[in-house]
Amino acid sequence: MDYVIRLARGGPWDWSLDMREQEGWDEHARFMDGLAESGFVQLVGPLEGDREVLWIASAESEEKVRERLAEDPWAKNGMLRLTSIERWTIVIDARD
């Protein structure tokens, strides 16, 4: 099943710094690379305004999405907070 996941940045997020300059960036990046390599996430990135992030992910259930997200160092410290998980039926996918 595919899911659209929205996350909000907050907590200890330092708004004066770029995403890659945030505390714990290396750990978060390694975690996200692992999600991509495993096929769990296909698309990830900040939405306009940089306050929210969108993930497109494949998982067996919403519970599995929550479990994986809970492993993210930025979710653990409050820098990313889950705002929604929605099942998504893809009708057209023109990506290679």
Phi, psi and omega per residue, in radians:
M1 nan 2.552 3.110
D2 -1.811 2.572 -3.110
Y3 -2.350 2.564 2.941
V4 -1.831 2.163 -3.059
I5 -2.111 2.216 3.085
R6 -1.909 2.362 3.109
L7 -2.246 2.546 3.088
A8 -1.915 2.415 3.045
R9 -1.431 2.533 -3.141
G10 3.110 -2.653 -3.119
G11 0.997 -2.159 -3.105
P12 -1.423 0.241 3.131
W13 -1.037 2.257 3.110
D14 -1.679 1.796 -3.044
W15 -1.180 -0.211 3.110
S16 -1.461 -0.136 -3.097
L17 -1.962 2.640 3.027
D18 -1.164 2.769 3.135
M19 -0.928 -0.759 -3.082
R20 -1.305 -0.123 3.094
E21 -1.753 -0.041 -3.101
Q22 -1.191 2.655 3.069
E23 -1.015 2.324 3.103
G24 1.384 0.227 -3.121
W25 -0.969 -0.830 -3.059
D26 -1.046 -0.741 3.132
E27 -1.163 -0.756 3.117
H28 -1.105 -0.781 -3.131
A29 -1.081 -0.728 3.097
R30 -1.087 -0.742 3.109
F31 -1.051 -0.839 -3.122
M32 -1.137 -0.694 3.079
D33 -1.022 -0.702 3.102
G34 -1.106 -0.700 3.102
L35 -1.116 -0.684 3.124
A36 -1.204 -0.785 -3.123
E37 -1.091 -0.583 -3.142
S38 -1.411 -0.156 -3.115
G39 1.490 0.076 -3.136
F40 -1.161 -0.810 3.075
V41 -1.915 2.473 3.082
Q42 -1.903 -0.632 3.131
L43 -2.397 2.398 3.126
V44 -2.598 2.402 3.043
G45 3.074 2.818 3.125
P46 -1.276 2.551 3.039
L47 -1.512 2.877 3.140
E48 -0.889 2.349 -3.122
G49 1.697 -0.225 3.059
D50 1.089 0.218 3.124
R51 -1.605 -0.406 -3.127
E52 -2.185 2.716 -3.141
V53 -2.216 2.511 3.119
L54 -2.060 2.324 3.032
W55 -2.055 2.455 2.893
I56 -1.922 2.105 -3.021
A57 -2.376 2.750 3.022
S58 -2.020 2.267 -3.125
A59 -2.694 2.828 3.127
E60 -1.217 -0.509 -3.072
S61 -2.845 2.922 3.052
E62 -1.094 -0.640 3.112
E63 -1.033 -0.709 3.120
K64 -1.151 -0.630 3.074
V65 -1.071 -0.828 -3.136
R66 -1.079 -0.705 3.119
E67 -1.085 -0.804 -3.127
R68 -1.149 -0.770 3.124
L69 -1.035 -0.673 -3.120
A70 -1.085 -0.346 3.124
E71 -1.427 -0.249 -3.095
D72 -1.222 2.204 3.111
P73 -0.959 -0.598 -3.138
W74 -1.313 -0.458 3.034
A75 -1.304 -0.681 -3.139
K76 -1.076 -0.665 -3.086
N77 -1.661 0.051 3.073
G78 1.568 0.059 3.127
M79 -1.252 -0.471 3.027
L80 -2.196 2.274 -3.141
R81 -2.183 2.244 3.127
L82 -1.116 2.257 3.061
T83 -1.945 -0.541 3.082
S84 -2.847 2.650 3.003
I85 -2.298 2.173 3.130
E86 -2.283 2.341 3.022
R87 -1.178 2.520 -3.059
W88 -2.328 2.215 3.051
T89 -1.729 1.968 3.138
I90 -1.452 2.177 3.140
V91 -1.735 -0.703 3.113
I92 -2.266 2.303 3.065
D93 -2.368 1.800 -3.091
A94 -1.618 0.022 3.097
R95 -1.247 2.623 3.104
D96 -1.308 nan nan
